[in-house]
Amino acid sequence: MLGARNTRLPGSLVNWSYDGLRRRVQKSNGKLYWYGTGSDPLDETDASGNLTGEYIFFGGARVARRDYQNNVSYYFADHLGTAHGIERVLSGQNTGTFCYDADFYPFGVERTVTDSCDSAYKFTGKERDSESGLDNFGARYDASNLGRFMSPDPLFGHSGDPQTLNKYAYVGNNPITFNDPSGLSPGYYMQPNHEGEWCQGVRAMEGEMSEMDRAEAAWGASMNALWVAGGGSSQQQAQNQETPESLKDEIPGQVRLALATLILDSDSPTADDKQGGFHEEYAVAGKNEFGDWTISKDKPGAHANPDTDHIAQPSYQPRDKALADAIVDPRVFAHVHPSGTTATHAWVQPPSKDADIPNAAQGKINIVFGARDKKVYFYNTSGVIGEPMKLKHFVGQ
């Protein structure tokens, strides 16, 4: 849907139109952008719909462009996505020639050696507008000559890292290591730290975080999700409207079924839980940069005994770190309360008031699977949401 917002760039007479997901879809000079499920355009056309260029992505990176004459340009980019070279292969030819060769200063200033290509995607793969010289990062525009964004970050920073409190700074002033996919986060992607907690950007790469930092990171993550989705003005209002049924419906059926297999994992023997039922399993589900749902399971938690241990603990160690890192929009955090019992004790099945509920990820879907009672508990920082749901209903049986 067009008309979500329009922006007039400084010093330019060009206006932009955006869709409901805040993606730029039209330029007033006639350029149109066409998207798939991700945030990068797949095709560009003129105002009449005539194709001017289509882009090929691999592993989340722009690797080639084909123009309306079937000439193909191949991008050679660094670890941050900045294309330093472009080789063009003309239609019908088997060999190409380099039409673009450039270096970039840390904050994106271009130092051109050769440029006979028509390529606007430069610093970290973002489009650089010829009218203003600004880079389009989605939520904001960045001025590479200043090394700063042109508008403040709508998200909160972290008190433990003063760099993130600078609303105009680009990636915490560490552009050699990180990039900013959306213009919203002060670092690379949402990634788990060594404690298994999902945080944003630079903080995700560091070790210990204070309780205040954890709360700020969770709030920033929820605001990021609301911004990208284009909806919601209050996280608390959203929480007040949640029901188990509405939360279930936000998760695709196949993802729900895959998450439910955490119960089978918890009931299965492991290296130190010889009979099964005495360890926790943990998973994160969300979307990758293409908008596809992805699930990352952690390695089994350590064996625990309800006679002596207050709670069982997940390992917070992804089975496949690359898969975990690919989730740029985490939406569901789920873990299992085991089914094992002893002669005198059994694991509590609902979310615990002293561990689970206070640490619920705000703005996300938090789930505890009761492996013994076969029930699904949705919860947030206010407590358990509604009545527990039967497992069969959760998976759609």
Secondary structure, 3 states (H helix, E strand, C coil): CCCCCEEECCCCCCEEEECCCCCEEEECCCCEEEECCCCCEEEEECCCCCEEEEEEEECCEEEEEEECCCCEEEEEECCCCCEEEEEEECCCCCCCEEEEEEEECCCCCEEEEEECCCCCECHHHCEECCCCCCEECCCCEEECCCCEECCCCCCCCECCEHHHHCCCECHHHCCCCCCCCCCCCCCCCCEECCCCCEECHHHHHCCCCCHHHHHHHHHHHHHHHHHHHCCCCCHHHHHHCCCHHHHHHCCCHHHHHHHHHHHHHHHCCCCCCCCCCCCCCEEEEEECCCCCEEEEEECCCCCCCCCCCCCCCCCCCECCHHHHHHCCEEEEEEEEECCCECCCCECCCCCCCCCCCCCCCCCCEEEEEECCCCEEEEEECCEECCCCEEHHHHHCC
